[in-house]
């Protein structure tokens, strides 16, 4: 997903070469991140299903499908399961009687059979021939409690990882009836319908397209438009009564969470038709901008930090946009997806969600926003305008503090998030110089340098990308600021930890090339008289690494050629003699801070606070009209 450099060749136009490298790397990085994203979400949803007493899953792909167990005691008692299976023929017979009470009781028993936590007997229930009859019960509007139980049966069948089971309920005509129930004025039935449709959509692109063709998105749009109405509250089981706490608000919250989860499954596959994508975006827009959803549902996400709500409303919204932004080419200058998101304020709303107290919301939205930042420079500029840098800075501080907590698992989680944030920043610094300046103004550089120097390999690598992209402009004003913040020392420490001696491996060549290009960019702006940058590289062991890479036979030819070129160009004998003959300025005395001009009110990086540098600048200006390269204004 990164747009920065991936391959290197001397003698090319720097701007053109950078663009080519961006295009070559974008596809591979995006595919790699999509694969990791799917694996990560599968783990999150599996953990949530295991830890929650209200939900159990009979599906191996739990990131898509849910089995609604509601913590029923029967679902954990194997002995009871065996007894109930023996009674299954009697329950099936009862469903075909004309006695409504018997029908309801037998349907409820079949639902309980399908709510076991393990070894759910879906095949046995289907083979009994009762499913077409249960689907007919969805038409019985005079018995909403029976409709509820019937929907629950269908939901659990659709949660299976066997496509033939889902195909069975589709062939028997369940889809139009489920969509009708999604529109009914009853929160309990709407939730069951949304749950079943989400399970079906999660079974594959073909089934998702079939649901879209049947008008499912239009029905979801109607639900997303609805405001909270206490009259729609309905409870038909003790389990649901316990879950909602006899509160209409809680049932509305539960419905919106399920709706947002279901919609995320509609986003998981690339949408080829623009009209369908527009409908999905409208549904998500309505959810994000619903006053009741924000007041009730998002507020529920924030309670206790939402640390146990892996499938919270905000997290589901984030996953939806994560899938959508993974499935389109964001590098196009006129992306329908991003243009629509920006025009309707969705991007700005997502960036606001980065401030959520819910950890799972932060995580999914961070990935979605990071994907948007891989797009064209104009889209990145919009994100900067909407405050993404402030949000990312707050997240960076949050996870740095989180990292200090004890526990290996906490460290691992924090490292993963630091890596995500540094990745997002690298996508910004890969843009024009103005974007790099914005990153500098938001005080990211000292933190990125520290991460590069002290963090584990994952975050440090992404920090290297972010900083290397910033140096690619070869702008002296930016470069001196980076060096003043300890970049050269951090680079040398990172290189020693990552590449030196026994740790070198050819699989790290791409990352090593990024390091060497960053080094070249810095040295290209070194003072030709005093060589302060080269001196720092020597002091901190950077030259030792170059010599090691030059002498190691296992080093690839590309790395070897790059190293030899750097040594000849910047660390040759003539350069050393010239450096020894001069007593120029010491970089440690240079003040390159971001200060505010009291007359103009503008920020500038400058050396004006250093008297010796003032004299040097004045002399330079007299001899060279273009010497004003150390200070600039915003």
C-alpha positions as CSV (number, residue, x, y, z in Angstrom):
1,X,0.0,0.0,0.0
2,X,2.9,2.3,0.5
3,X,3.5,4.7,-2.3
4,X,7.2,5.3,-1.6
5,X,10.3,4.0,-3.3
6,X,10.7,0.3,-3.9
7,X,13.4,0.0,-6.6
8,X,16.4,2.2,-7.2
9,X,18.4,3.3,-10.3
10,X,21.0,6.0,-10.5
11,X,20.9,8.7,-13.2
12,X,17.1,9.0,-13.5
13,X,14.9,12.1,-13.0
14,X,14.1,12.0,-9.3
15,X,10.4,13.0,-9.7
16,X,9.7,10.6,-12.5
17,X,11.6,7.8,-10.7
18,X,9.6,8.4,-7.5
19,X,6.3,8.2,-9.4
20,X,7.3,5.0,-11.1
21,X,8.4,3.4,-7.8
22,X,5.1,4.4,-6.2
23,X,3.0,2.7,-8.9
24,X,5.1,-0.5,-8.8
25,X,4.9,-0.8,-5.1
26,X,1.3,0.1,-4.5
27,X,-0.4,-3.1,-5.8
28,X,1.9,-5.4,-3.8
29,X,1.6,-3.5,-0.6
30,X,-2.2,-3.4,-0.9
31,X,-2.5,-7.1,-1.6
32,X,-0.3,-7.9,1.4
33,X,-2.2,-5.7,3.7
34,X,-5.6,-7.0,2.6
35,X,-4.5,-10.6,3.4
36,X,-3.2,-9.6,6.8
37,X,-6.4,-7.6,7.5
38,X,-8.6,-10.6,6.8
39,X,-6.5,-12.8,9.0
40,X,-6.5,-10.2,11.8
41,X,-10.3,-9.6,11.7
42,X,-10.9,-13.4,11.7
43,X,-8.9,-13.6,14.9
44,X,-10.7,-10.7,16.5
45,X,-14.1,-12.0,15.7
46,X,-13.2,-15.5,16.9
47,X,-11.9,-14.2,20.2
48,X,-15.1,-12.1,20.6
49,X,-17.3,-15.2,19.9
50,X,-15.4,-17.3,22.4
51,X,-15.4,-14.7,25.2
52,X,-19.0,-13.6,24.8
53,X,-21.7,-15.4,26.6
54,X,-24.3,-14.1,24.3
55,X,-23.0,-15.3,21.0
56,X,-21.6,-18.6,19.7
57,X,-20.4,-19.6,16.3
58,X,-20.7,-22.7,14.3
59,X,-18.7,-21.2,11.4
60,X,-15.0,-21.5,10.8
61,X,-15.0,-18.1,9.0
62,X,-16.3,-16.2,11.9
63,X,-15.4,-12.8,10.5
64,X,-18.3,-13.2,8.1
65,X,-20.9,-15.3,9.8
66,X,-22.5,-15.6,13.2
67,X,-24.4,-18.4,14.9
68,X,-26.9,-16.9,17.4
69,X,-26.6,-19.0,20.5
70,X,-27.6,-16.3,23.0
71,X,-25.8,-18.2,25.7
72,X,-28.5,-20.8,25.9
73,X,-27.7,-23.4,28.6
74,X,-28.8,-26.1,26.1
75,X,-26.1,-25.1,23.7
76,X,-23.4,-26.1,26.2
77,X,-24.9,-29.3,27.5
78,X,-23.9,-32.3,25.3
79,X,-26.3,-34.6,27.2
80,X,-29.2,-32.3,26.6
81,X,-28.2,-32.0,23.0
82,X,-28.3,-35.8,22.5
83,X,-31.8,-36.0,24.2
84,X,-33.2,-33.2,22.0
85,X,-31.8,-34.8,18.8
86,X,-33.8,-37.9,19.7
87,X,-36.9,-35.7,19.9
88,X,-36.2,-34.0,16.5
89,X,-38.7,-36.1,14.5
90,X,-41.4,-35.2,17.0
91,X,-40.6,-31.5,16.7
92,X,-40.7,-31.7,13.0
93,X,-44.1,-33.4,13.0
94,X,-45.3,-30.7,15.4
95,X,-44.4,-28.0,12.9
96,X,-46.7,-29.5,10.3
97,X,-49.8,-29.5,12.6
98,X,-52.5,-26.9,12.6
99,X,-52.2,-26.1,16.3
100,X,-50.4,-22.8,16.6
101,X,-49.1,-23.3,20.2
102,X,-47.6,-26.6,19.2
103,X,-46.1,-25.1,16.1
104,X,-44.5,-22.3,18.1
105,X,-43.1,-24.7,20.8
106,X,-41.6,-27.1,18.2
107,X,-40.1,-24.3,16.2
108,X,-38.5,-23.0,19.4
109,X,-37.1,-26.4,20.2
110,X,-35.6,-26.7,16.7
111,X,-34.0,-23.2,17.2
112,X,-32.5,-24.4,20.5
113,X,-31.0,-27.5,18.8
114,X,-29.3,-25.1,16.3
115,X,-28.0,-23.0,19.1
116,X,-25.5,-25.5,20.5
117,X,-22.0,-24.2,20.8
118,X,-20.3,-27.2,19.1
119,X,-21.3,-29.8,16.6
120,X,-24.4,-28.0,15.5
121,X,-26.6,-30.5,13.7
122,X,-27.6,-28.3,10.7
123,X,-27.4,-31.1,8.3
124,X,-29.8,-33.3,10.4
125,X,-32.3,-30.5,10.6
126,X,-32.2,-29.8,6.9
127,X,-32.5,-33.5,6.1
128,X,-35.6,-33.7,8.2
129,X,-37.4,-31.6,5.6
130,X,-38.7,-28.9,8.1
131,X,-36.9,-25.9,6.6
132,X,-39.5,-25.0,3.9
133,X,-42.2,-25.2,6.5
134,X,-40.2,-22.9,8.9
135,X,-39.7,-20.4,6.0
136,X,-43.5,-20.3,5.5
137,X,-43.8,-19.2,9.1
138,X,-42.1,-15.9,8.2
139,X,-45.4,-14.9,6.5
140,X,-47.4,-15.3,9.7
141,X,-47.7,-11.7,10.7
142,X,-50.3,-12.4,13.4
143,X,-47.6,-14.4,15.3
144,X,-44.5,-12.2,15.5
145,X,-43.0,-14.5,18.2
146,X,-43.2,-17.4,15.7
147,X,-41.6,-15.2,13.0
148,X,-38.9,-14.4,15.5
149,X,-38.1,-18.1,16.2
150,X,-38.2,-19.0,12.5
151,X,-35.8,-16.2,11.7
152,X,-33.5,-17.4,14.4
153,X,-33.5,-20.9,12.8
154,X,-32.6,-19.4,9.4
155,X,-30.0,-17.2,10.9
156,X,-28.1,-20.1,12.4
157,X,-28.3,-22.2,9.3
158,X,-26.9,-19.3,7.3
159,X,-24.0,-19.1,9.8
160,X,-22.6,-22.4,8.6
161,X,-19.5,-22.5,6.6
162,X,-21.2,-25.0,4.2
163,X,-22.4,-23.1,1.1
164,X,-24.9,-25.8,0.4
165,X,-26.8,-25.1,3.6
166,X,-27.1,-21.4,2.8
167,X,-28.2,-22.4,-0.8
168,X,-31.0,-24.5,0.7
169,X,-32.7,-21.6,2.4
170,X,-32.3,-19.5,-0.7
171,X,-33.8,-22.1,-3.0
172,X,-36.8,-22.4,-0.6
173,X,-37.6,-18.7,-1.1
174,X,-36.4,-17.2,2.1
175,X,-34.7,-14.1,0.8
176,X,-37.8,-11.9,-0.1
177,X,-39.4,-12.8,3.2
178,X,-36.3,-11.9,5.2
179,X,-36.1,-8.5,3.3
180,X,-39.7,-7.8,4.2
181,X,-39.0,-8.5,7.9
182,X,-36.1,-6.1,7.7
183,X,-38.6,-3.4,6.9
184,X,-41.2,-4.2,9.6
185,X,-41.7,-1.9,12.7
186,X,-40.2,-4.4,15.1
187,X,-36.7,-4.1,16.4
188,X,-36.4,-7.8,17.4
189,X,-37.5,-9.0,13.9
190,X,-35.4,-6.4,12.2
191,X,-32.3,-7.5,14.1
192,X,-32.9,-11.2,13.2
193,X,-33.4,-10.3,9.5
194,X,-30.2,-8.1,9.4
195,X,-28.3,-10.9,11.1
196,X,-29.4,-13.5,8.6
197,X,-28.7,-11.3,5.6
198,X,-25.2,-10.5,6.9
199,X,-24.5,-14.2,7.3
200,X,-25.6,-14.9,3.7
201,X,-23.6,-11.9,2.3
202,X,-20.5,-13.2,4.1
203,X,-20.7,-16.5,2.3
204,X,-19.2,-15.1,-0.9
205,X,-19.4,-12.6,-3.7
206,X,-22.0,-14.4,-5.7
207,X,-24.5,-14.6,-2.8
208,X,-23.7,-10.9,-1.9
209,X,-24.5,-9.9,-5.5
210,X,-27.7,-12.0,-5.4
211,X,-28.9,-10.1,-2.3
212,X,-28.1,-6.7,-3.8
213,X,-30.1,-7.6,-6.9
214,X,-33.0,-8.6,-4.7
215,X,-33.1,-5.1,-3.2
216,X,-31.4,-5.8,0.2
217,X,-29.5,-2.5,0.2
218,X,-32.7,-0.5,-0.3
219,X,-34.2,-2.2,2.7
220,X,-31.0,-1.5,4.8
221,X,-31.2,2.1,3.7
222,X,-34.7,2.4,5.2
223,X,-33.4,0.9,8.5
224,X,-30.5,3.3,8.5
225,X,-32.8,6.3,8.1
226,X,-35.0,5.4,11.0
227,X,-34.8,7.3,14.2
228,X,-35.2,5.6,17.6
229,X,-38.8,4.7,18.4
230,X,-39.6,3.0,21.7
231,X,-42.8,1.6,20.2
232,X,-40.8,-0.8,18.1
233,X,-39.4,-2.5,21.2
234,X,-40.3,-6.2,21.3
235,X,-39.0,-9.2,23.3
236,X,-40.0,-12.8,22.7
237,X,-37.5,-14.8,24.7
238,X,-35.9,-14.6,28.2
239,X,-32.5,-14.5,26.5
240,X,-33.4,-11.3,24.6
241,X,-35.0,-9.8,27.6
242,X,-31.8,-10.3,29.6
243,X,-29.7,-8.9,26.8
244,X,-31.7,-5.8,26.3
245,X,-32.4,-5.3,30.0
246,X,-36.1,-4.4,29.3
247,X,-34.7,-1.2,27.6
248,X,-35.9,-0.1,24.1
249,X,-32.7,1.9,23.8
250,X,-30.6,-1.2,24.3
251,X,-32.5,-3.1,21.7
252,X,-32.1,-0.2,19.2
253,X,-28.3,-0.2,20.0
254,X,-28.2,-3.9,19.4
255,X,-30.0,-3.5,16.1
256,X,-27.6,-0.8,14.8
257,X,-24.6,-2.9,15.8
258,X,-26.0,-5.8,13.8
259,X,-26.9,-3.6,10.8
260,X,-23.4,-2.1,10.7
261,X,-21.8,-5.6,10.9
262,X,-24.1,-6.9,8.1
263,X,-23.2,-3.9,5.9
264,X,-19.5,-4.6,6.4
265,X,-20.0,-8.0,4.8
266,X,-21.5,-6.3,1.8
267,X,-18.3,-4.3,1.5
268,X,-15.9,-7.2,1.6
269,X,-16.0,-7.9,-2.1
270,X,-15.2,-5.6,-4.9
271,X,-18.3,-3.8,-6.2
272,X,-18.2,-3.5,-10.0
273,X,-21.4,-1.4,-10.3
274,X,-21.2,2.2,-9.3
275,X,-24.9,2.4,-8.5
276,X,-24.5,-0.5,-5.9
277,X,-21.4,1.2,-4.4
278,X,-23.4,4.4,-4.1
279,X,-26.1,2.6,-2.2
280,X,-23.6,1.1,0.2
281,X,-22.1,4.5,0.8
282,X,-25.5,6.0,1.4
283,X,-26.3,3.4,4.0
284,X,-23.0,4.0,5.8
285,X,-23.4,7.8,5.5
286,X,-26.9,7.5,7.1
287,X,-25.4,5.4,10.0
288,X,-22.6,7.9,10.6
289,X,-24.8,10.9,10.6
290,X,-27.8,9.6,12.5
291,X,-28.3,11.7,15.6
292,X,-29.8,8.8,17.5
293,X,-27.0,6.5,16.4
294,X,-24.4,9.0,17.6
295,X,-26.2,9.7,20.9
296,X,-27.0,6.1,21.8
297,X,-24.9,3.6,19.7
298,X,-21.6,5.4,19.6
299,X,-22.0,6.5,23.2
300,X,-22.4,2.8,24.1
301,X,-19.1,2.1,22.2
302,X,-17.4,4.6,24.4
303,X,-18.4,3.0,27.7
304,X,-15.4,1.6,29.6
305,X,-13.3,2.3,26.6
306,X,-15.2,-0.4,24.7
307,X,-12.3,-2.8,25.2
308,X,-14.6,-5.8,25.0
309,X,-16.6,-4.8,22.0
310,X,-14.7,-6.1,19.0
311,X,-17.8,-5.9,16.8
312,X,-18.9,-2.5,18.1
313,X,-20.8,-0.1,15.9
314,X,-17.8,2.2,15.2
315,X,-15.5,-0.8,14.6
316,X,-17.9,-2.2,12.0
317,X,-18.1,1.2,10.3
318,X,-14.3,1.2,10.2
319,X,-14.1,-2.3,8.7
320,X,-16.7,-1.4,6.1
321,X,-14.5,1.4,4.8
322,X,-11.4,-0.7,5.2
323,X,-12.9,-3.3,2.8
324,X,-14.1,-0.6,0.4
325,X,-10.8,1.3,0.2
326,X,-9.0,-2.0,-0.3
327,X,-11.0,-2.9,-3.3
328,X,-10.6,0.2,-5.4
329,X,-7.6,1.9,-7.1
330,X,-7.3,5.0,-4.9
331,X,-4.3,6.3,-7.0
332,X,-6.8,7.4,-9.6
333,X,-7.3,11.2,-9.5
334,X,-11.1,10.9,-9.8
335,X,-12.0,7.9,-7.6
336,X,-15.8,7.7,-7.3
337,X,-15.4,6.2,-3.8
338,X,-13.1,8.9,-2.3
339,X,-14.9,11.7,-4.2
340,X,-18.2,10.6,-2.7
341,X,-16.7,10.2,0.8
342,X,-15.2,13.7,0.6
343,X,-18.3,15.4,-0.9
344,X,-20.6,14.0,1.8
345,X,-18.2,14.5,4.8
346,X,-17.6,10.8,5.3
347,X,-13.9,11.1,5.3
348,X,-14.0,13.9,7.9
349,X,-16.4,11.8,10.0
350,X,-14.0,8.8,9.9
351,X,-11.1,10.9,11.0
352,X,-13.2,12.1,13.9
353,X,-13.7,8.5,14.9
354,X,-9.9,8.1,15.4
355,X,-10.5,10.0,18.6
356,X,-12.9,7.3,19.9
357,X,-12.2,5.7,23.3
358,X,-13.1,2.3,21.8
359,X,-9.9,0.5,20.9
360,X,-11.5,-1.6,18.2
361,X,-13.0,1.5,16.6
362,X,-9.6,3.2,16.6
363,X,-8.0,0.1,15.0
364,X,-10.4,-0.4,12.1
365,X,-10.8,3.3,11.3
366,X,-7.0,3.7,11.4
367,X,-6.7,1.1,8.7
368,X,-9.4,2.7,6.6
369,X,-7.9,6.2,6.9
370,X,-4.5,4.8,6.2
371,X,-5.8,3.3,2.9
372,X,-7.3,6.6,1.9
373,X,-3.9,8.2,2.5
374,X,-2.4,5.8,-0.2
375,X,-4.5,7.6,-2.8
376,X,-3.5,10.6,-4.9
377,X,-2.0,13.7,-3.4
378,X,-5.2,15.6,-3.6
379,X,-7.0,13.1,-1.4
380,X,-4.1,13.1,1.1
381,X,-4.3,16.9,1.2
382,X,-8.0,16.7,2.0
383,X,-7.3,14.4,4.9
384,X,-4.7,16.8,6.2
385,X,-7.3,19.6,5.9
386,X,-9.8,17.4,7.9
387,X,-7.3,17.1,10.8
388,X,-5.8,13.6,10.2
389,X,-2.4,14.7,11.4
390,X,-3.7,15.8,14.8
391,X,-5.7,12.6,15.2
392,X,-2.7,10.5,14.2
393,X,-0.5,12.4,16.7
394,X,-2.9,11.7,19.5
395,X,-3.0,8.1,18.5
396,X,0.8,7.9,18.5
397,X,1.0,9.3,22.0
398,X,-1.7,6.9,23.2
399,X,0.0,3.8,21.9
400,X,3.4,5.0,23.1
401,X,2.0,5.2,26.6
402,X,0.1,1.9,26.1
403,X,3.4,0.3,25.1
404,X,4.9,1.1,28.5
405,X,2.4,-1.2,30.2
406,X,3.7,-4.6,31.3
407,X,3.0,-7.8,29.5
408,X,4.2,-9.3,26.2
409,X,0.8,-9.3,24.6
410,X,0.4,-5.6,25.4
411,X,3.7,-4.9,23.8
412,X,2.8,-6.8,20.7
413,X,-0.5,-5.0,20.3
414,X,1.1,-1.6,20.8
415,X,3.9,-2.4,18.3
416,X,1.2,-3.4,15.7
417,X,-0.6,-0.1,16.2
418,X,2.6,2.0,16.1
419,X,3.4,0.3,12.8
420,X,0.0,1.2,11.4
421,X,0.4,4.8,12.4
422,X,4.0,5.1,11.0
423,X,2.7,3.5,7.9
424,X,0.0,6.2,7.6
425,X,2.5,8.9,8.1
426,X,4.8,7.4,5.5
427,X,1.9,7.7,3.0
428,X,1.7,11.4,3.8
429,X,5.5,12.1,3.6
430,X,5.4,10.3,0.2
431,X,3.5,13.3,-1.2
432,X,4.6,16.8,-2.1
433,X,6.9,18.9,0.1
434,X,3.9,20.7,1.6
435,X,2.8,17.5,3.1
436,X,6.2,16.8,4.7
437,X,6.1,20.3,6.1
438,X,2.7,19.6,7.7
439,X,4.1,16.5,9.3
440,X,7.0,18.5,10.7
441,X,4.7,21.2,12.0
442,X,2.7,18.5,13.9
443,X,5.9,17.4,15.7
444,X,6.1,13.9,14.3
445,X,9.8,13.9,13.4
446,X,11.2,13.6,17.0
447,X,8.9,10.7,17.7
448,X,9.6,9.0,14.4
449,X,13.3,9.3,15.0
450,X,12.9,7.8,18.4
451,X,10.8,5.0,17.1
452,X,13.5,4.3,14.4
453,X,16.2,4.3,17.1
454,X,14.5,2.4,19.9
455,X,11.5,0.4,18.7
456,X,11.2,-3.2,17.5
457,X,11.6,-4.0,13.9
458,X,8.0,-3.5,12.7
459,X,7.4,0.1,13.9
460,X,11.0,1.0,13.2
461,X,10.8,-0.2,9.6
462,X,7.7,1.9,8.9
463,X,9.3,4.9,10.7
464,X,12.2,4.5,8.2
465,X,9.8,4.6,5.3
466,X,8.2,7.8,6.7
467,X,11.6,9.5,7.2
468,X,13.1,8.2,3.9
469,X,10.1,9.7,2.0
470,X,10.7,13.0,3.7
471,X,14.4,13.1,2.6
472,X,13.5,12.2,-1.0
473,X,12.7,15.8,-1.8
474,X,16.4,16.7,-1.2
475,X,15.3,20.0,0.3
476,X,18.0,21.5,2.5
477,X,15.6,23.1,4.8
478,X,13.8,19.9,5.6
479,X,17.0,17.9,5.7
480,X,18.8,20.1,8.2
481,X,15.7,19.9,10.5
482,X,15.8,16.1,10.3
483,X,19.5,15.9,11.1
484,X,19.2,18.3,13.9
485,X,16.6,16.0,15.5
486,X,19.1,13.1,15.5
487,X,18.2,11.3,12.3
488,X,21.8,10.2,11.4
489,X,22.4,8.6,14.8
490,X,19.0,6.9,14.6
491,X,19.7,5.6,11.1
492,X,23.0,4.1,12.2
493,X,21.5,2.4,15.3
494,X,18.6,1.0,13.2
495,X,21.1,-0.3,10.6
496,X,23.3,-2.0,13.2
497,X,20.3,-3.6,14.8
498,X,18.7,-4.7,11.6
499,X,21.5,-5.5,9.1
500,X,24.9,-5.7,10.7
501,X,27.0,-8.9,10.8
502,X,24.9,-12.1,11.2
503,X,21.6,-10.3,10.8
504,X,22.0,-9.5,7.1
505,X,19.7,-11.5,4.8
506,X,18.8,-11.0,1.2
507,X,15.2,-10.9,2.1
508,X,15.9,-7.5,3.7
509,X,17.4,-6.0,0.6
510,X,14.4,-3.8,-0.2
511,X,14.5,-2.3,3.3
512,X,18.3,-2.0,3.2
513,X,17.9,-0.1,-0.1
514,X,15.5,2.3,1.5
515,X,18.1,2.9,4.3
516,X,20.9,3.4,1.7
517,X,18.8,5.8,-0.4
518,X,17.9,7.8,2.7
519,X,21.6,7.9,3.6
520,X,22.4,9.1,0.0
521,X,19.8,11.8,0.2
522,X,21.3,13.2,3.4
523,X,24.9,13.1,2.2
524,X,23.9,14.8,-1.1
525,X,23.2,17.9,0.9
526,X,26.3,17.7,3.0
527,X,28.6,20.7,3.2
528,X,31.3,20.3,0.6
529,X,33.9,21.9,2.9
530,X,33.3,20.5,6.3
531,X,31.2,17.4,5.7
532,X,29.3,17.5,9.0
533,X,26.9,14.8,7.9
534,X,29.6,12.4,6.8
535,X,31.4,13.0,10.0
536,X,28.3,12.0,12.0
537,X,27.8,8.9,9.9
538,X,31.4,7.9,10.8
539,X,31.0,8.7,14.5
540,X,27.9,6.6,14.8
541,X,29.1,3.6,12.9
542,X,27.5,4.1,9.5
543,X,30.7,3.8,7.6
544,X,31.5,0.5,9.4
545,X,28.3,-0.9,8.1
546,X,29.1,0.2,4.6
547,X,32.5,-1.5,4.8
548,X,30.9,-4.6,6.2
549,X,28.4,-4.7,3.3
550,X,31.2,-4.1,0.8
551,X,33.3,-7.0,2.1
552,X,30.6,-9.6,2.7
553,X,30.3,-12.0,-0.2
554,X,26.7,-12.9,0.6
555,X,25.6,-9.3,-0.1
556,X,23.6,-9.0,-3.3
557,X,25.1,-7.2,-6.3
558,X,22.5,-4.4,-6.1
559,X,23.4,-3.6,-2.5
560,X,27.1,-3.9,-3.2
561,X,26.9,-1.4,-6.1
562,X,24.9,1.0,-4.0
563,X,27.4,0.8,-1.1
564,X,30.5,1.2,-3.3
565,X,28.9,4.3,-4.9
566,X,28.2,5.9,-1.5
567,X,31.8,5.2,-0.3
568,X,33.4,6.6,-3.4
569,X,31.2,9.7,-3.6
570,X,31.0,10.7,0.1
571,X,33.8,8.9,2.0
572,X,36.7,9.0,-0.5
573,X,40.3,10.0,0.4
574,X,40.1,13.4,-1.3
575,X,36.9,14.2,0.7
576,X,38.6,13.2,3.9
577,X,41.6,15.5,3.2
578,X,39.3,18.4,2.4
579,X,37.4,17.8,5.5
580,X,40.5,17.7,7.7
581,X,41.8,21.0,6.2
582,X,38.6,22.9,7.2
583,X,37.5,24.1,10.6
584,X,33.9,24.9,9.6
585,X,30.8,25.1,11.6
586,X,29.7,22.3,13.9
587,X,26.3,20.9,13.3
588,X,25.8,20.6,17.1
589,X,25.8,24.4,17.2
590,X,23.0,24.8,14.6
591,X,19.6,25.8,15.8
592,X,17.1,24.6,13.2
593,X,13.8,24.7,15.2
594,X,10.3,25.6,14.2
595,X,9.9,29.1,15.5
596,X,7.3,31.9,15.0
597,X,8.2,35.2,13.4
598,X,6.8,37.8,15.7
599,X,6.3,40.3,12.8
600,X,4.6,38.0,10.2
601,X,3.1,35.5,12.6
602,X,4.4,32.7,10.3
603,X,6.3,29.6,11.3
604,X,9.8,29.1,9.9
605,X,12.7,26.7,10.2
606,X,15.7,29.0,10.5
607,X,19.2,29.6,11.9
608,X,18.5,33.3,12.8
609,X,18.9,32.6,16.5
610,X,22.6,31.6,16.1
611,X,24.9,34.7,15.7
612,X,27.7,32.7,14.1
613,X,25.3,31.4,11.6
614,X,23.9,34.9,10.9
615,X,27.3,36.0,9.9
616,X,27.8,32.9,7.8
617,X,24.5,33.5,6.0
618,X,25.3,37.1,5.4
619,X,28.7,36.2,3.8
620,X,27.0,33.5,1.7
621,X,24.3,35.9,0.5
622,X,26.9,38.3,-0.7
623,X,28.7,35.6,-2.8
624,X,25.7,33.6,-3.8
625,X,22.2,34.9,-4.5
626,X,20.7,31.4,-4.0
627,X,22.2,30.7,-0.6
628,X,18.9,31.3,1.3
629,X,18.2,27.6,1.6
630,X,18.3,27.2,5.4
631,X,15.0,29.0,6.3
632,X,11.6,28.9,4.8
633,X,8.1,30.1,5.7
634,X,4.6,28.6,5.7
